[in-house]
Amino acid sequence: MEFGEFLAKLRKEKGLLQREVANYLQVTVATISNYEKGVHSPDLNTLIKLADFFDVSTDYLLQRTDYKASISSLNKPLAADCSISDLLNMTLELDQRNMEALLDYYELLALRNSVGRGK
């Protein structure tokens, strides 16, 4: 899917009008329309603003990933000195055996969490 089509789809999923996106970006409705039609592409700063507006990553907007997480959610602290992005980076450093053990442990925690909610 082209960027413009994807942008229009995302905007419609959020129930927004082109006017609302244009107001946020401080551009004309015609500019948003041209992005969605593929006539023009946003510059880097506008792409970042679009990602912030839709609360997704720029990689998601560019369709490089299906993961929508925004920078603000990735930087969310889990503990005093560990954010979600830190946890992801640590996970990526694990070898295959430990990755499988982590997935097993996650399944155990998810089960414990679901049982805990049932009380």
N, CA, C and O atoms as a GROMACS GRO file, in nm:
protein
  476
    1MET      N    1   0.085  -0.117   0.000
    1MET     CA    2   0.000   0.000   0.000
    1MET      C    3   0.090   0.124   0.000
    1MET      O    4   0.188   0.130   0.074
    2GLU      N    5   0.057   0.220  -0.081
    2GLU     CA    6   0.133   0.344  -0.087
    2GLU      C    7   0.116   0.424   0.042
    2GLU      O    8   0.018   0.406   0.115
    3PHE      N    9   0.211   0.513   0.071
    3PHE     CA   10   0.206   0.592   0.193
    3PHE      C   11   0.075   0.669   0.206
    3PHE      O   12   0.012   0.667   0.311
    4GLY      N   13   0.033   0.736   0.099
    4GLY     CA   14  -0.088   0.816   0.104
    4GLY      C   15  -0.212   0.734   0.136
    4GLY      O   16  -0.296   0.776   0.215
    5GLU      N   17  -0.222   0.618   0.074
    5GLU     CA   18  -0.335   0.529   0.102
    5GLU      C   19  -0.334   0.486   0.249
    5GLU      O   20  -0.437   0.482   0.316
    6PHE      N   21  -0.214   0.455   0.298
    6PHE     CA   22  -0.199   0.412   0.436
    6PHE      C   23  -0.237   0.524   0.532
    6PHE      O   24  -0.303   0.501   0.633
    7LEU      N   25  -0.194   0.646   0.500
    7LEU     CA   26  -0.226   0.762   0.584
    7LEU      C   27  -0.377   0.783   0.589
    7LEU      O   28  -0.433   0.807   0.696
    8ALA      N   29  -0.443   0.775   0.474
    8ALA     CA   30  -0.588   0.792   0.469
    8ALA      C   31  -0.658   0.684   0.551
    8ALA      O   32  -0.753   0.711   0.624
    9LYS      N   33  -0.610   0.561   0.538
    9LYS     CA   34  -0.668   0.449   0.613
    9LYS      C   35  -0.654   0.472   0.763
    9LYS      O   36  -0.749   0.453   0.838
   10LEU      N   37  -0.536   0.512   0.806
   10LEU     CA   38  -0.511   0.538   0.948
   10LEU      C   39  -0.600   0.651   0.998
   10LEU      O   40  -0.658   0.642   1.107
   11ARG      N   41  -0.610   0.757   0.921
   11ARG     CA   42  -0.695   0.871   0.960
   11ARG      C   43  -0.840   0.827   0.976
   11ARG      O   44  -0.906   0.864   1.073
   12LYS      N   45  -0.889   0.750   0.881
   12LYS     CA   46  -1.028   0.704   0.886
   12LYS      C   47  -1.051   0.607   1.001
   12LYS      O   48  -1.156   0.610   1.064
   13GLU      N   49  -0.952   0.520   1.029
   13GLU     CA   50  -0.964   0.428   1.144
   13GLU      C   51  -0.979   0.505   1.274
   13GLU      O   52  -1.048   0.461   1.366
   14LYS      N   53  -0.914   0.620   1.282
   14LYS     CA   54  -0.921   0.704   1.403
   14LYS      C   55  -1.045   0.793   1.403
   14LYS      O   56  -1.072   0.864   1.500
   15GLY      N   57  -1.122   0.788   1.292
   15GLY     CA   58  -1.243   0.869   1.282
   15GLY      C   59  -1.216   1.017   1.269
   15GLY      O   60  -1.293   1.099   1.319
   16LEU      N   61  -1.107   1.052   1.202
   16LEU     CA   62  -1.067   1.192   1.190
   16LEU      C   63  -1.093   1.245   1.049
   16LEU      O   64  -1.095   1.170   0.952
   17LEU      N   65  -1.112   1.374   1.042
   17LEU     CA   66  -1.126   1.442   0.914
   17LEU      C   67  -0.990   1.496   0.870
   17LEU      O   68  -0.902   1.520   0.953
   18GLN      N   69  -0.974   1.516   0.740
   18GLN     CA   70  -0.851   1.576   0.691
   18GLN      C   71  -0.826   1.711   0.758
   18GLN      O   72  -0.712   1.748   0.785
   19ARG      N   73  -0.934   1.785   0.784
   19ARG     CA   74  -0.924   1.916   0.847
   19ARG      C   75  -0.857   1.907   0.984
   19ARG      O   76  -0.778   1.994   1.020
   20GLU      N   77  -0.888   1.802   1.060
   20GLU     CA   78  -0.830   1.787   1.193
   20GLU      C   79  -0.679   1.761   1.185
   20GLU      O   80  -0.601   1.815   1.264
   21VAL      N   81  -0.639   1.679   1.090
   21VAL     CA   82  -0.496   1.652   1.071
   21VAL      C   83  -0.427   1.779   1.023
   21VAL      O   84  -0.318   1.813   1.071
   22ALA      N   85  -0.490   1.850   0.930
   22ALA     CA   86  -0.434   1.974   0.877
   22ALA      C   87  -0.416   2.078   0.987
   22ALA      O   88  -0.313   2.146   0.993
   23ASN      N   89  -0.515   2.090   1.074
   23ASN     CA   90  -0.505   2.186   1.184
   23ASN      C   91  -0.388   2.154   1.275
   23ASN      O   92  -0.314   2.244   1.316
   24TYR      N   93  -0.371   2.027   1.307
   24TYR     CA   94  -0.261   1.986   1.394
   24TYR      C   95  -0.126   2.020   1.330
   24TYR      O   96  -0.035   2.071   1.396
   25LEU      N   97  -0.115   1.991   1.200
   25LEU     CA   98   0.012   2.015   1.130
   25LEU      C   99   0.030   2.161   1.088
   25LEU      O  100   0.138   2.201   1.045
   26GLN      N  101  -0.076   2.238   1.101
   26GLN     CA  102  -0.076   2.379   1.057
   26GLN      C  103  -0.047   2.389   0.908
   26GLN      O  104   0.037   2.468   0.863
   27VAL      N  105  -0.120   2.306   0.831
   27VAL     CA  106  -0.113   2.308   0.686
   27VAL      C  107  -0.257   2.314   0.634
   27VAL      O  108  -0.352   2.311   0.712
   28THR      N  109  -0.272   2.323   0.504
   28THR     CA  110  -0.405   2.327   0.445
   28THR      C  111  -0.462   2.186   0.429
   28THR      O  112  -0.389   2.088   0.428
   29VAL      N  113  -0.594   2.180   0.417
   29VAL     CA  114  -0.661   2.052   0.390
   29VAL      C  115  -0.611   1.997   0.256
   29VAL      O  116  -0.598   1.876   0.240
   30ALA      N  117  -0.585   2.086   0.162
   30ALA     CA  118  -0.534   2.043   0.031
   30ALA      C  119  -0.400   1.970   0.044
   30ALA      O  120  -0.374   1.875  -0.030
   31THR      N  121  -0.316   2.013   0.138
   31THR     CA  122  -0.188   1.946   0.161
   31THR      C  123  -0.210   1.802   0.208
   31THR      O  124  -0.146   1.709   0.159
   32ILE      N  125  -0.302   1.785   0.303
   32ILE     CA  126  -0.333   1.650   0.352
   32ILE      C  127  -0.391   1.567   0.239
   32ILE      O  128  -0.356   1.450   0.224
   33SER      N  129  -0.479   1.625   0.162
   33SER     CA  130  -0.538   1.556   0.047
   33SER      C  131  -0.430   1.512  -0.050
   33SER      O  132  -0.434   1.401  -0.102
   34ASN      N  133  -0.333   1.600  -0.076
   34ASN     CA  134  -0.223   1.565  -0.168
   34ASN      C  135  -0.135   1.454  -0.111
   34ASN      O  136  -0.085   1.370  -0.187
   35TYR      N  137  -0.114   1.452   0.021
   35TYR     CA  138  -0.041   1.341   0.082
   35TYR      C  139  -0.116   1.211   0.058
   35TYR      O  140  -0.058   1.110   0.017
   36GLU      N  141  -0.247   1.214   0.084
   36GLU     CA  142  -0.327   1.092   0.074
   36GLU      C  143  -0.341   1.043  -0.070
   36GLU      O  144  -0.355   0.923  -0.094
   37LYS      N  145  -0.338   1.135  -0.165
   37LYS     CA  146  -0.347   1.097  -0.306
   37LYS      C  147  -0.212   1.058  -0.365
   37LYS      O  148  -0.205   1.009  -0.477
   38GLY      N  149  -0.106   1.080  -0.289
   38GLY     CA  150   0.028   1.047  -0.337
   38GLY      C  151   0.087   1.153  -0.428
   38GLY      O  152   0.187   1.127  -0.495
   39VAL      N  153   0.026   1.272  -0.432
   39VAL     CA  154   0.078   1.381  -0.515
   39VAL      C  155   0.207   1.435  -0.454
   39VAL      O  156   0.303   1.463  -0.525
   40HIS      N  157   0.208   1.448  -0.322
   40HIS     CA  158   0.325   1.495  -0.248
   40HIS      C  159   0.349   1.402  -0.130
   40HIS      O  160   0.259   1.329  -0.087
   41SER      N  161   0.471   1.404  -0.080
   41SER     CA  162   0.506   1.329   0.040
   41SER      C  163   0.548   1.426   0.149
   41SER      O  164   0.608   1.529   0.120
   42PRO      N  165   0.518   1.394   0.274
   42PRO     CA  166   0.560   1.484   0.382
   42PRO      C  167   0.711   1.481   0.400
   42PRO      O  168   0.777   1.380   0.374
   43ASP      N  169   0.765   1.594   0.444
   43ASP     CA  170   0.908   1.596   0.476
   43ASP      C  171   0.930   1.526   0.610
   43ASP      O  172   0.834   1.485   0.676
   44LEU      N  173   1.054   1.512   0.649
   44LEU     CA  174   1.089   1.438   0.770
   44LEU      C  175   1.021   1.496   0.894
   44LEU      O  176   0.965   1.420   0.974
   45ASN      N  177   1.025   1.627   0.912
   45ASN     CA  178   0.963   1.688   1.030
   45ASN      C  179   0.813   1.664   1.033
   45ASN      O  180   0.756   1.639   1.139
   46THR      N  181   0.749   1.672   0.917
   46THR     CA  182   0.604   1.648   0.910
   46THR      C  183   0.573   1.502   0.939
   46THR      O  184   0.473   1.471   1.004
   47LEU      N  185   0.658   1.413   0.891
   47LEU     CA  186   0.639   1.270   0.919
   47LEU      C  187   0.645   1.244   1.070
   47LEU      O  188   0.564   1.167   1.122
   48ILE      N  189   0.737   1.306   1.137
   48ILE     CA  190   0.749   1.292   1.282
   48ILE      C  191   0.623   1.347   1.350
   48ILE      O  192   0.572   1.286   1.444
   49LYS      N  193   0.576   1.462   1.304
   49LYS     CA  194   0.453   1.520   1.361
   49LYS      C  195   0.333   1.429   1.338
   49LYS      O  196   0.248   1.415   1.425
   50LEU      N  197   0.326   1.367   1.219
   50LEU     CA  198   0.217   1.273   1.191
   50LEU      C  199   0.222   1.154   1.286
   50LEU      O  200   0.120   1.109   1.338
   51ALA      N  201   0.342   1.103   1.308
   51ALA     CA  202   0.359   0.990   1.400
   51ALA      C  203   0.314   1.029   1.540
   51ALA      O  204   0.245   0.952   1.608
   52ASP      N  205   0.351   1.147   1.584
   52ASP     CA  206   0.309   1.195   1.716
   52ASP      C  207   0.158   1.212   1.721
   52ASP      O  208   0.094   1.174   1.819
   53PHE      N  209   0.100   1.268   1.617
   53PHE     CA  210  -0.044   1.292   1.612
   53PHE      C  211  -0.122   1.162   1.622
   53PHE      O  212  -0.220   1.153   1.696
   54PHE      N  213  -0.079   1.060   1.547
   54PHE     CA  214  -0.149   0.932   1.546
   54PHE      C  215  -0.101   0.838   1.657
   54PHE      O  216  -0.154   0.728   1.673
   55ASP      N  217   0.000   0.881   1.733
   55ASP     CA  218   0.058   0.804   1.842
   55ASP      C  219   0.107   0.667   1.794
   55ASP      O  220   0.078   0.563   1.852
   56VAL      N  221   0.184   0.672   1.685
   56VAL     CA  222   0.246   0.553   1.628
   56VAL      C  223   0.392   0.587   1.598
   56VAL      O  224   0.433   0.703   1.608
   57SER      N  225   0.470   0.487   1.562
   57SER     CA  226   0.609   0.512   1.525
   57SER      C  227   0.617   0.555   1.378
   57SER      O  228   0.527   0.528   1.299
   58THR      N  229   0.725   0.622   1.344
   58THR     CA  230   0.745   0.657   1.203
   58THR      C  231   0.762   0.530   1.119
   58THR      O  232   0.720   0.527   1.003
   59ASP      N  233   0.822   0.427   1.176
   59ASP     CA  234   0.835   0.301   1.103
   59ASP      C  235   0.698   0.242   1.071
   59ASP      O  236   0.679   0.184   0.964
   60TYR      N  237   0.603   0.258   1.162
   60TYR     CA  238   0.467   0.211   1.135
   60TYR      C  239   0.406   0.292   1.021
   60TYR      O  240   0.345   0.236   0.930
   61LEU      N  241   0.422   0.424   1.025
   61LEU     CA  242   0.369   0.509   0.919
   61LEU      C  243   0.428   0.473   0.783
   61LEU      O  244   0.360   0.478   0.680
   62LEU      N  245   0.556   0.438   0.784
   62LEU     CA  246   0.625   0.401   0.659
   62LEU      C  247   0.606   0.255   0.622
   62LEU      O  248   0.661   0.206   0.524
   63GLN      N  249   0.526   0.185   0.704
   63GLN     CA  250   0.491   0.045   0.682
   63GLN      C  251   0.612  -0.047   0.684
   63GLN      O  252   0.619  -0.147   0.612
   64ARG      N  253   0.708  -0.010   0.768
   64ARG     CA  254   0.825  -0.096   0.787
   64ARG      C  255   0.801  -0.199   0.896
   64ARG      O  256   0.876  -0.295   0.908
   65THR      N  257   0.693  -0.178   0.975
   65THR     CA  258   0.657  -0.270   1.081
   65THR      C  259   0.506  -0.264   1.103
   65THR      O  260   0.441  -0.165   1.069
   66ASP      N  261   0.452  -0.369   1.160
   66ASP     CA  262   0.311  -0.370   1.199
   66ASP      C  263   0.295  -0.325   1.344
   66ASP      O  264   0.183  -0.312   1.393
   67TYR      N  265   0.406  -0.301   1.412
   67TYR     CA  266   0.406  -0.262   1.552
   67TYR      C  267   0.381  -0.111   1.561
   67TYR      O  268   0.460  -0.032   1.509
   68LYS      N  269   0.274  -0.072   1.626
   68LYS     CA  270   0.231   0.068   1.628
   68LYS      C  271   0.297   0.154   1.736
   68LYS      O  272   0.283   0.276   1.734
   69ALA      N  273   0.366   0.095   1.829
   69ALA     CA  274   0.412   0.168   1.947
   69ALA      C  275   0.482   0.299   1.912
   69ALA      O  276   0.569   0.305   1.825
   70SER      N  277   0.442   0.403   1.983
   70SER     CA  278   0.504   0.534   1.965
   70SER      C  279   0.631   0.542   2.048
   70SER      O  280   0.657   0.457   2.133
   71ILE      N  281   0.709   0.644   2.022
   71ILE     CA  282   0.831   0.666   2.100
   71ILE      C  283   0.797   0.687   2.247
   71ILE      O  284   0.868   0.639   2.335
   72SER      N  285   0.688   0.759   2.274
   72SER     CA  286   0.653   0.784   2.414
   72SER      C  287   0.619   0.654   2.487
   72SER      O  288   0.653   0.639   2.605
   73SER      N  289   0.554   0.560   2.419
   73SER     CA  290   0.524   0.434   2.487
   73SER      C  291   0.649   0.348   2.501
   73SER      O  292   0.662   0.276   2.600
   74LEU      N  293   0.740   0.352   2.405
   74LEU     CA  294   0.863   0.276   2.417
   74LEU      C  295   0.953   0.330   2.528
   74LEU      O  296   1.030   0.255   2.589
   75ASN      N  297   0.943   0.459   2.555
   75ASN     CA  298   1.023   0.520   2.660
   75ASN      C  299   0.956   0.515   2.797
   75ASN      O  300   1.009   0.566   2.895
   76LYS      N  301   0.838   0.454   2.802
   76LYS     CA  302   0.764   0.444   2.929
   76LYS      C  303   0.846   0.362   3.029
   76LYS      O  304   0.891   0.252   2.997
   77PRO      N  305   0.866   0.415   3.148
   77PRO     CA  306   0.945   0.341   3.247
   77PRO      C  307   0.868   0.222   3.305
   77PRO      O  308   0.751   0.232   3.339
   78LEU      N  309   0.937   0.109   3.314
   78LEU     CA  310   0.882  -0.009   3.380
   78LEU      C  311   0.929  -0.014   3.525
   78LEU      O  312   0.859  -0.064   3.613
   79ALA      N  313   1.047   0.037   3.547
   79ALA     CA  314   1.109   0.045   3.680
   79ALA      C  315   1.197   0.169   3.679
   79ALA      O  316   1.204   0.240   3.579
   80ALA      N  317   1.263   0.194   3.790
   80ALA     CA  318   1.341   0.316   3.803
   80ALA      C  319   1.441   0.337   3.690
   80ALA      O  320   1.460   0.449   3.644
   81ASP      N  321   1.506   0.230   3.646
   81ASP     CA  322   1.610   0.246   3.544
   81ASP      C  323   1.590   0.155   3.424
   81ASP      O  324   1.687   0.113   3.361
   82CYS      N  325   1.464   0.123   3.392
   82CYS     CA  326   1.438   0.032   3.281
   82CYS      C  327   1.307   0.071   3.210
   82CYS      O  328   1.200   0.073   3.270
   83SER      N  329   1.319   0.101   3.082
   83SER     CA  330   1.202   0.136   3.002
   83SER      C  331   1.162   0.016   2.914
   83SER      O  332   1.233  -0.085   2.910
   84ILE      N  333   1.051   0.029   2.847
   84ILE     CA  334   1.007  -0.077   2.756
   84ILE      C  335   1.111  -0.100   2.647
   84ILE      O  336   1.141  -0.214   2.612
   85SER      N  337   1.167   0.009   2.593
   85SER     CA  338   1.269  -0.008   2.490
   85SER      C  339   1.394  -0.075   2.545
   85SER      O  340   1.459  -0.153   2.475
   86ASP      N  341   1.430  -0.047   2.672
   86ASP     CA  342   1.544  -0.116   2.734
   86ASP      C  343   1.516  -0.266   2.741
   86ASP      O  344   1.604  -0.348   2.712
   87LEU      N  345   1.394  -0.302   2.780
   87LEU     CA  346   1.356  -0.442   2.790
   87LEU      C  347   1.362  -0.510   2.654
   87LEU      O  348   1.410  -0.623   2.642
   88LEU      N  349   1.315  -0.441   2.551
   88LEU     CA  350   1.323  -0.497   2.415
   88LEU      C  351   1.468  -0.519   2.373
   88LEU      O  352   1.502  -0.624   2.317
   89ASN      N  353   1.552  -0.421   2.400
   89ASN     CA  354   1.693  -0.434   2.363
   89ASN      C  355   1.761  -0.548   2.437
   89ASN      O  356   1.840  -0.623   2.379
   90MET      N  357   1.730  -0.563   2.567
   90MET     CA  358   1.788  -0.674   2.644
   90MET      C  359   1.740  -0.807   2.589
   90MET      O  360   1.817  -0.903   2.582
   91THR      N  361   1.613  -0.814   2.551
   91THR     CA  362   1.556  -0.937   2.497
   91THR      C  363   1.626  -0.976   2.368
   91THR      O  364   1.655  -1.094   2.346
   92LEU      N  365   1.654  -0.879   2.283
   92LEU     CA  366   1.719  -0.907   2.154
   92LEU      C  367   1.862  -0.959   2.170
   92LEU      O  368   1.917  -1.020   2.079
   93GLU      N  369   1.922  -0.935   2.287
   93GLU     CA  370   2.058  -0.980   2.312
   93GLU      C  371   2.066  -1.125   2.360
   93GLU      O  372   2.174  -1.182   2.369
   94LEU      N  373   1.950  -1.186   2.391
   94LEU     CA  374   1.948  -1.323   2.441
   94LEU      C  375   1.980  -1.423   2.331
   94LEU      O  376   1.948  -1.401   2.214
   95ASP      N  377   2.045  -1.534   2.370
   95ASP     CA  378   2.066  -1.642   2.274
   95ASP      C  379   1.936  -1.721   2.260
   95ASP      O  380   1.840  -1.697   2.334
   96GLN      N  381   1.932  -1.813   2.166
   96GLN     CA  382   1.809  -1.886   2.135
   96GLN      C  383   1.752  -1.961   2.256
   96GLN      O  384   1.631  -1.958   2.280
   97ARG      N  385   1.838  -2.027   2.330
   97ARG     CA  386   1.793  -2.104   2.446
   97ARG      C  387   1.726  -2.015   2.550
   97ARG      O  388   1.620  -2.048   2.602
   98ASN      N  389   1.789  -1.902   2.579
   98ASN     CA  390   1.733  -1.811   2.677
   98ASN      C  391   1.609  -1.739   2.623
   98ASN      O  392   1.519  -1.704   2.700
   99MET      N  393   1.604  -1.716   2.493
   99MET     CA  394   1.485  -1.657   2.433
   99MET      C  395   1.364  -1.750   2.452
   99MET      O  396   1.255  -1.706   2.485
  100GLU      N  397   1.387  -1.879   2.430
  100GLU     CA  398   1.280  -1.978   2.449
  100GLU      C  399   1.238  -1.984   2.596
  100GLU      O  400   1.119  -1.998   2.626
  101ALA      N  401   1.335  -1.976   2.687
  101ALA     CA  402   1.304  -1.976   2.830
  101ALA      C  403   1.224  -1.851   2.868
  101ALA      O  404   1.132  -1.858   2.949
  102LEU      N  405   1.259  -1.738   2.809
  102LEU     CA  406   1.186  -1.615   2.836
  102LEU      C  407   1.041  -1.627   2.787
  102LEU      O  408   0.949  -1.584   2.856
  103LEU      N  409   1.021  -1.685   2.670
  103LEU     CA  410   0.885  -1.704   2.619
  103LEU      C  411   0.805  -1.798   2.708
  103LEU      O  412   0.687  -1.775   2.733
  104ASP      N  413   0.869  -1.904   2.756
  104ASP     CA  414   0.802  -1.994   2.850
  104ASP      C  415   0.762  -1.920   2.977
  104ASP      O  416   0.651  -1.937   3.028
  105TYR      N  417   0.853  -1.838   3.028
  105TYR     CA  418   0.825  -1.762   3.150
  105TYR      C  419   0.713  -1.661   3.126
  105TYR      O  420   0.629  -1.640   3.213
  106TYR      N  421   0.712  -1.600   3.009
  106TYR     CA  422   0.606  -1.507   2.976
  106TYR      C  423   0.469  -1.577   2.978
  106TYR      O  424   0.372  -1.524   3.032
  107GLU      N  425   0.463  -1.696   2.920
  107GLU     CA  426   0.337  -1.772   2.920
  107GLU      C  427   0.291  -1.800   3.064
  107GLU      O  428   0.172  -1.791   3.094
  108LEU      N  429   0.385  -1.834   3.151
  108LEU     CA  430   0.354  -1.856   3.292
  108LEU      C  431   0.301  -1.729   3.358
  108LEU      O  432   0.202  -1.733   3.431
  109LEU      N  433   0.367  -1.617   3.332
  109LEU     CA  434   0.321  -1.490   3.389
  109LEU      C  435   0.184  -1.450   3.335
  109LEU      O  436   0.100  -1.401   3.410
  110ALA      N  437   0.160  -1.472   3.206
  110ALA     CA  438   0.030  -1.439   3.147
  110ALA      C  439  -0.080  -1.524   3.210
  110ALA      O  440  -0.189  -1.474   3.238
  111LEU      N  441  -0.051  -1.652   3.233
  111LEU     CA  442  -0.148  -1.740   3.298
  111LEU      C  443  -0.175  -1.693   3.441
  111LEU      O  444  -0.290  -1.685   3.483
  112ARG      N  445  -0.069  -1.661   3.514
  112ARG     CA  446  -0.082  -1.613   3.651
  112ARG      C  447  -0.163  -1.483   3.655
  112ARG      O  448  -0.244  -1.462   3.745
  113ASN      N  449  -0.139  -1.397   3.558
  113ASN     CA  450  -0.210  -1.271   3.549
  113ASN      C  451  -0.359  -1.292   3.523
  113ASN      O  452  -0.444  -1.226   3.584
  114SER      N  453  -0.391  -1.385   3.433
  114SER     CA  454  -0.533  -1.412   3.401
  114SER      C  455  -0.605  -1.476   3.519
  114SER      O  456  -0.722  -1.448   3.542
  115VAL      N  457  -0.535  -1.562   3.593
  115VAL     CA  458  -0.595  -1.624   3.712
  115VAL      C  459  -0.615  -1.517   3.818
  115VAL      O  460  -0.716  -1.518   3.889
  116GLY      N  461  -0.521  -1.427   3.832
  116GLY     CA  462  -0.530  -1.319   3.930
  116GLY      C  463  -0.647  -1.227   3.905
  116GLY      O  464  -0.706  -1.174   3.999
  117ARG      N  465  -0.681  -1.206   3.779
  117ARG     CA  466  -0.795  -1.120   3.744
  117ARG      C  467  -0.927  -1.188   3.774
  117ARG      O  468  -1.028  -1.122   3.794
  118GLY      N  469  -0.925  -1.322   3.777
  118GLY     CA  470  -1.046  -1.398   3.800
  118GLY      C  471  -1.093  -1.398   3.944
  118GLY      O  472  -1.204  -1.443   3.973
  119LYS      N  473  -1.010  -1.350   4.034
  119LYS     CA  474  -1.044  -1.350   4.179
  119LYS      C  475  -1.141  -1.240   4.213
  119LYS      O  476  -1.179  -1.226   4.329
   0.00000   0.00000   0.00000
